[in-house]
Amino acid sequence: ISLKSLNKDSVNLHIKRFDFKEHSGFTLKGLEAHMTGNKRGIHLQDFKLNLPQSHLSLNELKMDFQNDSIPFRNFIMNGGLAKGSHLTPSDIASFIPALSNFNSKLNLSIPQINASQRHAEVMSFKISSPQQEVNLEMTDIGIYFTGETPYVKAVLKNASINANGFEFLLKNLGKE
């Protein structure tokens, strides 16, 4: 981790490689990113998160604090997952134990995320198995944080599974 500059009102940080293994079993094989921030916002570039069998990357993420004197109180965030991002659910089994046998890769596509303090919008979300046996695609996803209970609305564009997809799911969810 290289702290390029740290001033009273700004930071420039370059994470070249960060990894660890936590006692719960969670393993971070690599984290890379370049972040700059000041009282106007945060800019994250070249973010790469590697787990044992997963790879998630963001080309760019920008957070604008809306000229507010208190960062994160009012903000707008824009970004999305880069092409080629994938998740192997067993990599996060320390958080969701039911995924411990799900050892197959799932392709993820979230090209754009817009967020603010009270809501997040995802224009398109797609998750699929490598051979497209299982597909889930949603559009116009809104996550709203009003009151004590957040709620989600979305348009389900496609949910499909073929005969091989059932076998794929049964194998990965630990059913014989």
N, C-alpha and C positions, 0 to 999 in steps of 0.2 A: 504494500500500500504506500503510495507516494503522495504526500501532502504538498502540492506544488505551491500553494499560498493559503494563508489563513490570516485574514484581517478582521477588524472589528465588525465589518458589515459584509464580508464576502469570503468565499472558500473556493478553492480549486483542487479537486481530489482526483487522483488516478489510481484505480485499483487494478493492478496488473495481474494478480492472481491471489485469490483467497480461497482456502478450503478448510474443511474440518469434518470430524466425525463426532456426532453427539451420542451420549450414552443411550438414548432411546432407540438408536439405530439409524437415525437420519444422517445421511452423508452428503455433504456439499463437495463435489469434486472440483469445482472451479467457479469463481465469480470474477468477472471482469467488467469494468465500467469507467467512464470518465464523467465526472460531475462538477459543474460549476454552479454556484448559487450566490445570491445577494438578496437585499431587501425587496427587490422587484420580482424575484422568482428563482426557479431551479431549472437547469438544463442537464439532462442525462443523455449521454451518447454511448454507443458501442457497448450496451449492456448485454452480457452473456451469462447465463446461469446454467451450469452443468451439474446434473445429478448422475448417479451411476449409469443409468440408461436413458436419461432425458436431456434435452437441450431446449432452452427457451432463450430467445433473444429479442431485444427491442432495438430498432434502428435509432430511435430518438424519442425522448419524452420531455415535454416542456410543461412547466407549471408556472403560471403567472399569478402573482399575489394581488392583483387588482388595486394597486396603489394603496393598500391597507397597511396601517402601521403595525398590525399583528399578523405575521405570516401564518398561513394555513387557515385563517378565519374566513376569508373570502378568497377563493382561488379558482382558476380554470386550468385544467390539465388536458393535454392532447398527446396521444401516442398510440402504439399498437404493437402486436407481436410481429416479428420479421418472418418472412417466408422460410420454411424449413424447420420451424419450431415443432417439437413433439414431446410428449409426456408418456412415460411408462408408469402407470399408476402405482405399482409396487414401490417406486421410489419415495412415495409420500405415505406409505403404510404406517409409519410411526405416528402420523396424525389421524389417519383413517385406517384402522387395522383390517377392516373388511377387504381392503385392496391388496393385501399381502401376497396373494397368488396371481394378481393381474400383471403378468410379466411381458405382455405384448405392448408394442409401441402404439400410441394414438397420435395422429396428426392433428395439430391445432392451427386454426386460422382465426385471428382477431385483428384485422388490419387497422382498425381505428377505434380508439376509446377517447371519449370526451367526458370530463368529470368536473364537478364543482363540489362545494361543501355539502349541498343538499341532494345532489343526484349524479348519476353516471349514465352515459349513453354508449351503447355498443351497436354500431350500425349492422354488423354482421359477425356471427360466431359460428364456426364449423368445427366439428370434431369427427374424425373418421378413422376406421381401422386401415392398415396399410394397403390392403387389397380392395377397399371400399365395400367390404361385406356389411359393415355397420356405418351408418351415416346419420348425423344429427346436425341440422342447420337451422339457425334462428336469425331473424332480422329485427331491427327496430327494438332492441332491448333497452328498457329503462329501469334503473334501480333508483328508488326514491327513498330518501332519509327524512321523512317528515314524522313528527311525533316520536314515540318510543319504538315503534315497530317498523322497520324498513319493508318495502314491498317491491316486487318485480313485475314488470309486464313485458311481454315479448310476442312476436309473431313467429309461430312454428312454420318454417318454410318447407322442411323436409325431415322426415324421420323414417329411415328405411333399414331393413335388415333382410338379407337373403338366407338361404339354407346354410351356407357356409358361415354366415354371421352368427347363427345360433350356436354352432359348434365353437366358434371363436369366443363367444361370451361364456359358454359353459366351461370351456377350458380355463379361461382366465379368472372366472369367479369361483373356481375350486370345486365345481360339480363334475362328477364323472357320468 
